[in-house]
Amino acid sequence: MRRWQRPYSLDSATAFAMLGLVVAAVVAPVLAIVVVREPWVPTPLAVLFEVWLAVCLAVAVRQAMLGVYVSEDGIRSRTLLRTATVPWESVADIHSGIATIAGLDMGRSAITIERTDGISVQTALQRGDLLRPFTFRPELGRLATWPEHYDEILTTLRAYHRDARPRHAAQAGGPARTVTPDAGTTSPAVRLGGLRSGSGGPTADQRRDVHALTRQHERGALTDAELAAALAKIRGASGG
């Protein structure tokens, strides 16, 4: 998997951004031609309008590209203003942190990539509210997705990170990490027989079940044997 791809399904916000991009790409040239050809429109105003259309189109393109991408080489975060790429060997942790803008707490959680050098990379993926339509926090430049979808994305990204660490350790000539039956140190992707999101991988419902089982095990509600039995059923249902 050398190419970069989103390891999760798109939510409605990203889908609407892509739809807006298609509409803008079709409408913007038409509007620009109409404004330029109208003799009653002053030239400075026509130029200003075309610049405004170009800025809107650029923002729409960037908004449609927001998110987190993965490949065999590392993980990439795309926000409205910057793209940050971190090799897997430089990723210390992927967790849910505080969403901020210019140092101000937005009152949300955001998926954060912790680098081994201590630098945190805040992604555009944020945990939204159940009553999102009644909140007045800005959405441009970030993806505030529903809590269940947010948790699913976080679990998937952690699974890719855990799977990448032993592979890169082996390529570097270091000791490869041995995956043990201990459920507390094995990623959800490994527990499902090494399958990842994508063609032939576990479905979204199965990944959600694995996440729920893992959370119960971490709280002590499930023993190691009970967790292993439940995961074996999910692996069998996925045809692994």
Secondary structure, 3 states (H helix, E strand, C coil): CCCCECCCCCCHHHHHHHHHHHHHHHHHHHHHHHHHHCCCCCHHHHHHHHHHHHHHHHHHHHHHCCEEEECCCEEEEECCCCEEEEEHHHEEEEEEEEEEECCEEEEEEEEEEEECCCCEEEEEEEECCCCHHHCCCCCCCCEEECHHHHHHHHHHHHHHHHHHHHHHHHHCCCCCCCCCCCHHHCCHHHHCCCCCCCCCCCCHHHHHHHHHHHHHHHCCCCCHHHHHHHHHHHHHHCCC
